[in-house]
Each structure stands twice: as C-alpha cells, then as structure tokens.
Amino acid sequence: MAIKTTTIKRLYAKSSNQCAFPKCTAPIIVDGIVVGEICHIRARRKNGPRYDPELSASDRDGYDNLLLLCKTCHKLIDSDPGRYPPEALNGIKQQHEEGGIVEITPQLAKDAQLLLDKFEKKPSASARARSKNGDRPPLIRQANESPN
C-alpha cells in the first residue's frame, strides 16, 4: 500500500517544514529540494523497527503512523527502537504538530508533492538486492568497473 497524496500534504502542512524531533530545527524541504524523510512510527515491514503485526497495511501508511524527520533524526530513532518506542514517537508527533498549519496553501501543496515524488522514487528492497548482487544497469556498471 502506498502513502496517499493527501496524507503527505497533511504531514507537510502540520510539520511547518521542520523535523519533528524535539529541539531539532532541520528543515524538510530546502530551496525545492527534499532533505527530510517520512518516518513510520510502527514499521512498514516485518523486520523494521517497532513493527506491529496487528496494524493493517493501510494503517501502516496512514497519517497517524507517520511523521517527518530529518535524515539524522530518522536514523537515530530507527537505530534504537527501545529508546524510541511507538508511544514516545506518537508523543513527539502530537507535540510537534500542535502548532502546524491547518490550511494547505498552493505552495504547501507544491512542496508536499516534492516530498511525495521523492518517497515514490525510493528503490524497492528487491531492486537494492539486485544492485548489491551486481545486477546493475550498464551505466552504473561502467562507472564502477575499471576497463581491462
């Protein structure tokens, strides 16, 4: 299941273009470039941090299970799920979004679309595995391999 466009737009509007992690002031989008990430509070995949098998596929990609973080904070929370359980992340999300924008302006919608476009371009797990096994597109193979 994919994250809905309306969910991405709502996340971005409520984020005020700032990482949700307390005391982090990193932006999500800078000069039209997405530098932040969408974080799942409860993991999307079985082996992910804070995975909850009781959560439906649609709920995994639903607004209540997502927050926007900078890359650094996303890595920190996913590297230590014991320190950052779902309850703590829900509290972070709630506190961060309390001051967010309610109305989605055309500029917010445009910036949210940038975020959505980036999220949809992430390679799948199978594509990453193929890449690790040497099944790379010719241009990448040529750039990484020395001619003999």
VOGU-3710 file (C-alpha; in Angstrom, 3 decimals, decimal comma):
1> maiktttikr> 0,000/0,000/0,000  1,263/3,484/-0,798  1,005/6,631/1,265  -1,828/8,781/-0,060  -1,075/12,183/-1,555  -3,471/13,818/0,884  -1,588/12,217/3,789  1,756/13,558/2,540  0,301/17,032/2,118  -1,233/16,974/5,581
11> lyakssnqca> 2,022/15,746/7,154  3,970/18,502/5,479  1,477/21,229/6,371  1,414/20,178/10,019  5,226/19,928/10,143  5,809/23,633/9,483  8,688/22,407/7,269  10,668/21,248/10,287  11,918/17,937/11,642  9,546/16,639/14,335
21> fpkctapiiv> 12,322/15,550/16,704  12,421/17,762/19,816  14,947/20,614/19,610  15,888/19,739/16,016  15,375/22,684/13,698  16,353/20,949/10,442  14,023/21,748/7,534  12,223/19,099/5,497  12,476/20,981/2,186  15,209/23,499/1,279
31> dgivvgeich> 15,006/25,533/-1,940  12,721/22,977/-3,568  14,908/20,012/-2,550  13,561/17,383/-0,164  16,118/16,798/2,575  13,768/15,213/5,130  12,188/11,782/5,285  8,869/10,160/6,082  9,223/8,006/9,168  6,914/5,139/10,097
41> irarrkngpr> 6,186/5,109/13,822  5,383/1,405/13,549  7,446/-0,157/10,771  6,030/-0,811/7,344  7,897/-4,121/7,009  8,194/-7,151/9,296  11,864/-6,717/10,178  11,625/-2,949/10,626  11,895/-1,087/13,923  8,724/-1,073/16,007
51> ydpelsasdr> 6,853/-3,422/13,629  3,321/-4,229/14,792  1,726/-7,245/13,063  -1,703/-6,135/14,317  -1,545/-2,930/12,255  -3,252/-3,174/8,871  -1,382/-2,246/5,684  -3,495/0,882/5,254  -2,864/1,923/8,864  0,896/1,445/8,418
61> dgydnllllc> 0,864/4,123/5,723  -1,808/6,209/7,422  -1,387/9,708/8,788  -1,385/8,594/12,443  1,593/6,276/11,858  3,816/8,773/10,045  5,958/11,749/10,942  8,510/13,871/9,124  12,101/13,840/10,316  15,475/14,951/9,038
71> ktchklidsd> 17,722/12,100/7,892  19,843/12,262/11,049  16,927/12,016/13,480  15,282/9,286/11,386  18,483/7,219/11,592  18,751/7,843/15,347  15,241/6,655/16,184  15,330/3,646/13,870  18,721/2,582/15,250  17,393/2,464/18,828
81> pgryppealn> 13,717/1,383/18,847  13,940/0,505/22,550  14,717/4,112/23,364  12,117/5,379/20,885  9,042/3,113/21,190  5,812/3,935/19,329  4,346/5,686/22,361  7,291/8,101/22,542  7,118/8,807/18,801  3,354/9,403/18,995
91> gikqqheegg> 4,026/11,961/21,729  6,724/13,633/19,615  4,342/13,754/16,658  1,483/15,209/18,688  3,648/17,875/20,311  5,267/18,865/17,018  2,042/19,100/15,042  0,105/21,164/17,590  1,427/24,387/16,081  1,264/23,260/12,464
101> iveitpqlak> -0,663/24,911/9,684  -4,245/23,773/9,154  -4,893/25,256/5,696  -2,974/23,756/2,782  -1,869/26,604/0,535  -0,768/26,114/-3,098  2,898/26,451/-2,042  2,476/23,855/0,708  0,801/21,531/-1,784  3,689/22,033/-4,232
111> daqllldkfe> 6,306/21,335/-1,545  4,349/18,317/-0,331  4,301/16,988/-3,897  8,120/17,200/-3,914  8,132/15,061/-0,785  5,693/12,599/-2,331  7,734/12,377/-5,544  10,891/11,619/-3,558  9,146/8,986/-1,448  7,760/7,208/-4,522
121> kkpsasarar> 11,205/7,092/-6,168  12,807/5,058/-3,373  14,120/1,765/-4,774  12,358/-1,349/-3,616  14,092/-3,938/-1,436  14,384/-6,269/-4,445  15,995/-3,506/-6,528  18,521/-2,833/-3,741  19,279/-6,583/-3,524  19,837/-6,803/-7,284
131> skngdrppli> 22,189/-3,850/-7,062  24,202/-5,494/-4,273  24,465/-8,679/-6,367  25,949/-6,907/-9,351  22,734/-6,754/-11,399  23,177/-3,047/-12,057  22,182/-1,006/-15,079  25,006/-0,757/-17,674  25,855/2,898/-16,983  26,342/2,253/-13,291
141> rqanespn> 28,357/-0,874/-14,007  30,587/1,045/-16,431  31,179/3,844/-13,975  32,090/1,479/-11,139  34,125/-1,091/-13,038  37,549/-0,452/-14,475  38,065/-1,437/-18,130  40,595/-4,259/-18,763
//
